[in-house]
């Protein structure tokens, strides 16, 4: 089952203070909504800070039975209340636009970056980790921003105006209420690191839980065939229990943090109430209306502090998610065009030249040369060691040999899914890292052992690399690989839904559609990795005839365990231990009686 990669963020790491500035960039397109929220927060705070004063004045006017003052204060209070409601409504609209817009942009940017990253990244990162970034993490960060902006602007403004009001009513009582602020700061700092740590642990475990879900669904056939349901349930319960524990820890910390802030704020309120009450009892100082207004300020004074503390708690929880999102967005692809190549692409685009590749070079691939290529996934375990191979125009090369010998690695290097650790691969004599990555990979037709079809129709899958392809071209590609007949026997023909991953079709049918998909863009080089290993003999014959039809006049690299599929290759290479131990035509290798003959006897014994 999936294990988290070791480089996932350290849960004890320090807070990146510039992180939220980078996150805020995602809201640049929605600047007007963010600005509206900030202005709205300030206006809400001003209106809210005037309401207690108007209440106090209205009470004093009522005690004095001053009808004129009662009327005016009532009208002003009503206007302020209506204005408050309108401002809150406007804020909700702006908050919704900002939150949904930021979530959309972050998900889009994350998905774009995933399309740019190299194969090795997906080898190391479990699918659950990636899915969690694009779903829950983006939602968590985006939904926090509007409330944080509001509470920051509203809270700071309300604290300022309420402080001024309290000091204006009675500066001694005002200082009593504000004396608790340093204690609130100490409490906040104490909980800051603890909340961040538990939030990181919670988000990390959530990724593991998502990965377990993903593998449990995609591997359900294997699970049931091996009767491993109980073990999977135990593993899920283990991860789920960890998620529960960390969630409870974070919830407990938050539950302690907020009440402590509230209680500390209540200390100042209690002091002000007792002192103010004594003043009224002794007949000097505050009026009843002003004491009530002051107490409202004192009670409300703790509210922005509490809200800011709660938002800070949310911020610490969301920071772990923000770190992961930004970590993905800031990861540079290890395989990419160099500055020199990008410059040539820009020059070629500006020159609008015809008959050249997008980087201004030769658009045709005539020769491929592996020169002294060494490659390893781990430095201590080389897969290829000083490997050399030359492929001439129109030549079909077959790679055979034992599992783990390096056949798939050779094909992956040719496709530039990985790059040589040492040596180089040359196209028409030019090292392929000096050519456009897009040009190279768009010149390839690739068919894998387990072809992946996308949800949609048969036609849309064949035209996946050429969305503008006409129905005639789609059918022509299907006929070329002998897929047309079986497609027409499907319920809706080319309009038949294939299901997620092509699950509604057989392996052989998916393979034929993958072949049609590979040739519709007329690639210069074909790479086929075990294209017939998972199908029956009759389907293999269909696929083999399709392969022979599409390989004509093209360079091809075919990997196969079934030697019946490589007999017609121009050259067969026996790969063992990352090197060529034997090469030649099928007939010549059989006559040589070496490694290929041993493989042949093994496959066709009896």
SVG drawing of the C-alpha trace seen along z (x, -y; Angstrom):
<svg xmlns="http://www.w3.org/2000/svg" viewBox="-41 -68 71 99">
<polyline fill="none" stroke="black" stroke-width="0.4" points="0.0,0.0 1.0,-3.6 3.6,-5.1 4.3,-8.8 7.5,-9.9 10.2,-10.9 10.6,-14.5 7.0,-15.4 7.2,-18.5 8.7,-18.2 5.9,-18.6 8.3,-20.4 9.5,-22.9 9.4,-26.6 6.7,-28.9 7.5,-30.6 6.5,-34.2 6.4,-35.0 4.1,-32.1 0.9,-34.0 2.3,-36.8 2.8,-34.1 -0.7,-32.7 -2.1,-36.2 -0.8,-36.4 -3.6,-33.9 -6.1,-36.7 -4.5,-39.3 -7.2,-38.8 -9.9,-39.5 -8.2,-42.5 -11.4,-44.6 -13.3,-42.1 -10.4,-41.9 -10.3,-45.7 -14.1,-45.9 -13.9,-43.5 -11.2,-45.5 -13.1,-48.8 -16.3,-47.0 -14.6,-45.6 -13.4,-49.1 -16.9,-50.6 -18.6,-47.7 -16.2,-48.3 -17.0,-52.1 -20.7,-51.5 -20.6,-48.7 -18.5,-50.9 -21.1,-53.7 -24.0,-51.5 -23.2,-51.1 -22.7,-54.9 -26.1,-55.5 -27.6,-52.9 -26.2,-54.8 -27.3,-58.2 -30.8,-56.8 -31.1,-55.3 -30.0,-58.6 -32.5,-60.5 -35.2,-58.1 -34.4,-58.5 -34.4,-62.3 -37.7,-62.0 -36.2,-64.2 -38.5,-63.4 -36.5,-65.3 -33.3,-63.4 -35.1,-60.1 -36.4,-60.7 -33.1,-61.7 -31.1,-59.0 -33.7,-56.4 -33.5,-57.6 -29.6,-57.5 -29.6,-54.1 -32.0,-52.7 -29.9,-54.2 -26.8,-52.6 -28.5,-49.2 -29.7,-49.3 -26.2,-50.4 -24.7,-47.6 -27.0,-45.0 -26.2,-46.4 -22.4,-46.3 -22.6,-42.6 -24.6,-41.7 -22.0,-43.3 -19.2,-41.6 -20.8,-38.1 -21.0,-38.7 -17.4,-39.8 -16.2,-37.0 -17.9,-34.4 -16.3,-35.8 -12.9,-36.0 -13.0,-32.5 -14.3,-30.7 -12.0,-32.6 -8.9,-31.9 -9.8,-28.2 -10.4,-28.0 -7.1,-29.7 -5.1,-27.6 -6.5,-24.3 -5.9,-25.4 -2.3,-26.4 -1.7,-23.2 -3.1,-21.1 -1.0,-23.0 2.1,-22.4 1.3,-18.7 1.2,-18.5 4.7,-20.0 6.3,-17.8 8.5,-14.9 7.6,-11.2 9.9,-10.8 7.7,-13.1 4.7,-10.8 6.9,-7.8 7.7,-9.3 4.4,-11.0 1.3,-8.9 -1.9,-9.8 -3.7,-10.5 -1.2,-13.2 -1.6,-14.9 -5.5,-14.7 -5.5,-16.1 -3.6,-19.2 -6.1,-20.0 -9.2,-19.4 -9.2,-19.9 -6.0,-22.0 -7.1,-24.5 -10.6,-24.7 -9.2,-25.2 -6.8,-28.0 -9.3,-29.8 -12.1,-29.8 -9.9,-31.2 -8.8,-34.3 -12.1,-36.3 -12.7,-35.8 -9.1,-36.6 -9.2,-39.8 -12.5,-40.8 -11.4,-40.1 -8.0,-41.8 -9.5,-45.0 -12.7,-44.9 -10.9,-43.8 -8.1,-46.3 -10.5,-49.2 -13.0,-48.1 -10.3,-47.8 -9.1,-51.3 -12.5,-53.0 -13.8,-51.0 -10.6,-51.9 -11.1,-55.6 -14.7,-55.4 -13.9,-53.7 -11.1,-56.1 -13.4,-59.0 -16.2,-57.7 -13.9,-56.9 -10.1,-56.6 -9.6,-54.7 -12.1,-52.0 -10.8,-51.9 -7.2,-51.2 -8.6,-48.4 -10.2,-46.7 -7.1,-47.1 -4.7,-45.9 -5.5,-42.3 -4.2,-42.7 -0.5,-41.7 -1.8,-38.5 -3.9,-37.7 -0.7,-38.1 1.2,-35.7 -1.6,-33.1 -1.7,-33.4 2.1,-32.9 2.0,-29.9 -0.6,-28.1 0.7,-29.2 3.4,-26.5 1.3,-23.8 -1.6,-24.4 0.6,-24.5 2.3,-21.2 -1.0,-19.4 -2.4,-20.9 0.6,-19.7 0.2,-16.2 -3.5,-16.2 -3.0,-17.3 -0.2,-14.8 -2.4,-11.9 -5.3,-13.1 -3.1,-12.6 -2.3,-9.1 -6.0,-8.4 -6.8,-9.7 -4.1,-7.4 -5.6,-4.4 -9.1,-5.3 -7.6,-5.7 -5.8,-2.4 -8.7,-0.6 -10.9,-1.6 -8.5,-1.2 -7.2,2.1 -10.5,3.6 -10.2,6.5 -6.8,7.5 -8.0,7.2 -10.9,9.5 -9.0,12.0 -6.4,12.3 -9.0,12.1 -7.1,9.3 -10.2,7.3 -9.4,7.8 -5.8,6.6 -7.0,3.5 -9.6,2.8 -6.9,3.0 -4.6,0.7 -7.4,-1.8 -8.4,-1.7 -4.8,-2.4 -4.5,-5.5 -8.1,-6.5 -7.3,-6.2 -4.2,-8.4 -6.4,-11.0 -8.9,-10.9 -6.1,-11.3 -4.5,-14.3 -7.9,-15.9 -8.9,-15.5 -5.6,-17.0 -6.1,-20.0 -9.7,-20.4 -8.8,-20.2 -6.0,-22.8 -8.4,-25.1 -11.2,-24.5 -8.8,-25.4 -7.3,-28.4 -10.5,-30.3 -12.1,-30.0 -8.9,-31.1 -8.9,-34.2 -12.6,-34.8 -11.9,-34.3 -9.0,-36.7 -11.1,-39.3 -13.8,-38.8 -11.4,-39.7 -11.2,-43.3 -15.0,-43.4 -15.5,-42.3 -13.1,-44.9 -14.8,-47.7 -18.3,-46.5 -17.4,-46.5 -15.6,-49.9 -18.3,-51.5 -21.1,-50.2 -19.4,-51.7 -19.1,-55.0 -22.9,-55.1 -23.7,-53.9 -21.7,-56.7 -23.3,-59.3 -20.5,-60.5 -18.8,-59.6 -20.8,-57.7 -24.5,-58.0 -26.5,-54.8 -26.6,-55.1 -22.9,-55.7 -22.1,-52.8 -24.3,-50.5 -22.5,-51.8 -19.1,-51.3 -20.0,-47.7 -21.1,-47.0 -17.7,-48.3 -16.0,-46.2 -17.8,-43.1 -17.4,-43.8 -13.7,-44.7 -12.9,-41.1 -14.8,-40.0 -12.3,-41.2 -9.5,-39.8 -11.3,-36.5 -12.1,-36.5 -8.6,-37.4 -7.3,-34.6 -9.7,-32.2 -8.6,-33.3 -5.0,-33.0 -5.9,-29.4 -7.5,-28.8 -4.5,-30.4 -2.1,-28.0 -4.4,-25.1 -4.5,-26.3 -0.8,-27.1 0.1,-23.4 -2.2,-23.2 -0.8,-26.4 2.8,-25.1 1.8,-22.0 0.1,-24.0 2.9,-26.4 5.5,-23.6 3.8,-22.0 3.5,-25.3 7.1,-26.3 8.5,-22.9 10.4,-23.3 10.3,-20.4 13.6,-18.5 13.1,-17.8 12.5,-21.0 13.8,-23.1 17.0,-25.0 17.2,-28.8 18.9,-28.4 16.1,-26.2 13.4,-28.5 15.2,-31.4 15.2,-29.5 11.5,-28.6 10.7,-32.4 12.8,-33.3 11.2,-30.6 7.7,-31.7 8.5,-35.3 10.0,-34.4 6.9,-32.3 9.1,-29.9 7.6,-26.9 9.2,-23.5 11.0,-23.7 10.3,-22.4 9.0,-24.8 12.7,-25.4 13.8,-26.2 15.6,-22.8 15.0,-19.9 11.4,-18.7 12.3,-15.1 13.9,-12.5 16.2,-10.4 18.7,-8.8 18.8,-8.1 22.0,-7.5 22.6,-6.5 26.2,-7.4 27.9,-6.2 24.6,-6.5 24.5,-5.6 21.3,-5.9 20.3,-5.1 17.2,-5.6 19.5,-5.3 23.2,-6.0 24.3,-2.8 22.1,-0.7 22.9,-1.6 20.3,-0.4 22.3,-1.3 26.1,-1.5 27.8,-3.1 25.1,-2.0 25.5,-2.6 22.9,-2.1 22.3,-3.6 19.0,-3.4 18.8,-4.2 15.9,-5.7 12.9,-3.5 14.4,-0.8 12.4,1.3 14.4,2.2 13.1,4.9 14.3,5.1 14.0,8.5 15.4,10.0 14.7,10.8 12.6,8.6 14.7,5.8 17.3,5.8 16.7,2.1 14.4,2.4 11.7,0.0 14.4,-2.4 15.8,-2.6 12.4,-3.4 11.7,-6.0 15.0,-7.7 14.2,-7.9 10.9,-9.5 12.7,-11.9 10.5,-10.8 13.8,-10.6 17.2,-11.9 20.6,-10.2 22.7,-10.6 25.8,-10.4 26.3,-10.4 23.7,-11.6 21.0,-10.7 21.4,-12.3 18.7,-13.0 20.2,-13.6 23.6,-14.2 22.2,-16.8 21.9,-16.0 18.2,-15.9 18.4,-18.2 19.3,-20.9 16.0,-20.3 12.4,-21.3 10.9,-18.8 7.4,-19.5 8.6,-18.8 10.3,-15.5 7.3,-14.1 4.8,-15.3 6.9,-13.3 6.4,-10.1 3.6,-7.5 3.6,-5.5 1.6,-2.3 2.1,-0.8 1.4,2.6 -1.6,1.4 -3.2,-1.4 -5.1,-4.0 -8.3,-5.2 -10.1,-8.3 -13.7,-8.6 -15.6,-9.5 -16.4,-7.8 -14.3,-5.6 -14.0,-8.4 -12.8,-11.0 -10.1,-8.5 -8.8,-7.9 -8.7,-11.6 -7.1,-12.4 -3.9,-13.7 -5.7,-15.3 -8.9,-16.9 -9.7,-18.5 -9.5,-15.2 -12.5,-14.5 -14.7,-11.4 -13.2,-10.2 -9.7,-10.4 -10.7,-8.7 -12.2,-5.8 -9.2,-5.7 -6.9,-5.3 -9.1,-2.5 -9.2,-0.7 -5.4,-0.8 -5.0,1.1 -8.0,3.4 -10.1,1.9 -13.0,0.6 -14.9,3.9 -15.1,4.5 -15.9,0.8 -18.9,1.0 -20.1,4.0 -20.3,2.0 -23.7,0.6 -23.1,-2.9 -20.2,-2.3 -17.7,-5.2 -20.0,-7.0 -19.8,-4.1 -18.7,-5.3 -15.6,-3.4 -15.9,-4.1 -13.2,-5.2 -9.9,-3.8 -11.6,-2.0 -13.1,0.5 -16.0,1.3 -13.7,2.7 -11.5,5.8 -7.7,5.4 -7.3,6.3 -9.9,3.7 -8.3,1.0 -4.9,1.9 -6.3,1.5 -7.8,-1.8 -4.5,-2.9 -2.8,-1.9 -5.3,-4.0 -4.8,-6.9 -1.0,-6.6 -1.1,-6.8 -3.8,-9.4 -1.2,-12.2 1.2,-10.5 4.2,-10.3 7.7,-9.8 8.8,-7.3 6.8,-4.5 7.6,-3.2 5.7,-0.1 6.2,1.4 4.8,5.0 1.9,4.0 0.6,7.6 1.7,9.2 -1.8,9.0 -4.0,10.2 -5.0,13.6 -3.4,15.1 -6.2,14.1 -6.2,10.5 -2.4,10.5 -2.7,11.3 -4.9,8.3 -2.6,6.1 0.4,7.5 -1.1,6.7 -2.0,3.3 1.6,2.7 3.1,3.9 0.8,1.4 1.8,-1.6 5.5,-0.9 6.1,-1.1 8.7,-3.7 8.9,-4.8 11.6,-4.3 10.2,-2.0 11.4,-0.6 9.4,2.4 9.7,4.1 8.3,7.6 8.3,10.7 6.4,12.6 9.0,13.3 6.3,13.9 5.7,10.2 9.3,9.3 10.2,11.8 9.8,9.2 11.9,6.6 14.9,5.3 17.1,5.8 16.5,7.6 18.6,6.6 18.9,9.0 19.2,6.7 20.6,8.1 22.0,6.1 21.6,2.8 23.7,3.9 23.3,5.5 24.5,9.1 23.4,10.0 21.8,8.4 20.8,9.3 17.8,10.5 15.5,13.2 17.0,15.8 20.6,14.8 20.1,14.9 18.6,18.3 21.5,19.5 23.9,18.0 22.5,20.3 23.1,17.7 21.0,15.8 18.2,15.3 18.0,19.0 17.7,19.7 14.8,17.2 13.2,18.6 13.3,22.2 11.9,21.0 8.9,19.4 8.2,22.0 9.2,25.2 6.9,28.1"/>
</svg>
